[in-house]
């Protein structure tokens, strides 16, 4: 399952392009010139308590080449923390019980 509405950044020495992932988590950059490209997702663009398997992906694009890249996003495992203690008491029977 993909993550929607995440900003993806693609850059080379000459330009930077931005794209927003679609409802299925897909994104696409068209008509890229050949060169060395860097792909990444700014950390503040991920949903809360999520992280990337790898921060940056680099590749050399050749003329008319097609490249696909999977960016894996994981949810942080967070322990449950109990903040306070208390008691609950059940009273059964007796005429004084409301």
C-alpha positions in Angstrom: 0.0 0.0 0.0 1.4 3.4 -1.0 1.4 6.7 0.9 -0.5 9.5 -0.7 0.4 13.2 -0.8 4.1 12.9 0.0 6.5 15.3 -1.6 9.3 13.6 -3.6 12.4 15.6 -4.6 14.6 14.8 -7.6 17.6 16.9 -8.4 20.8 17.0 -10.5 23.5 19.7 -10.7 21.4 21.8 -13.0 17.8 21.5 -11.7 15.4 20.3 -9.0 12.0 18.8 -9.6 9.2 18.1 -7.1 6.3 15.7 -7.3 3.5 14.7 -5.0 2.6 11.0 -4.7 -0.8 10.1 -5.9 -3.5 8.2 -3.8 -1.7 4.9 -4.4 1.8 6.3 -3.5 3.0 6.6 -7.1 5.0 9.5 -8.6 6.5 10.1 -12.0 9.0 12.5 -13.5 8.8 12.9 -17.3 11.4 14.1 -19.8 14.4 14.0 -17.7 17.7 14.9 -19.3 20.6 12.4 -19.0 22.8 12.9 -16.0 23.5 12.0 -12.4 20.2 12.3 -10.4 19.5 12.2 -6.6 16.0 11.2 -5.4 14.7 11.7 -1.9 11.8 12.5 0.4 12.3 15.3 2.9 11.8 13.9 6.4 9.1 16.4 7.3 7.0 15.1 4.4 6.4 11.7 5.9 3.4 10.8 8.1 4.1 11.0 11.9 6.0 8.0 13.3 7.3 6.9 9.9 10.8 6.7 8.5 12.5 5.8 5.2 14.6 2.6 4.7 17.1 4.7 2.8 17.2 8.5 2.7 18.7 9.1 -0.7 18.8 7.2 -4.0 21.3 8.1 -6.7 21.4 7.0 -10.3 22.9 7.9 -13.6 20.2 8.4 -16.3 21.2 7.6 -19.9 19.3 9.0 -23.0 15.8 7.4 -23.4 16.4 5.3 -20.3 13.5 4.4 -18.0 14.2 4.0 -14.2 11.9 2.7 -11.5 12.7 3.2 -7.8 10.8 1.8 -4.8 11.1 4.0 -1.7 10.2 1.9 1.4 8.6 3.7 4.3 8.2 2.0 7.7 6.2 2.8 10.7 8.1 3.3 14.0 7.3 0.7 16.6 6.5 2.6 19.8 6.0 1.0 23.2 2.9 1.7 25.1 3.6 3.8 28.2 1.4 4.0 31.2 1.5 7.4 32.8 -0.3 6.8 36.1 -1.7 4.1 38.3 -5.1 3.6 39.9 -7.7 1.2 40.9 -11.2 0.2 39.9 -13.4 -1.5 42.4 -16.6 -3.4 41.8 -19.2 -3.6 44.5 -22.0 -6.1 44.2 -25.0 -6.7 46.3 -26.2 -4.9 49.4 -29.0 -2.4 49.6 -26.6 0.6 49.9 -25.2 0.0 46.4 -26.5 2.8 44.0 
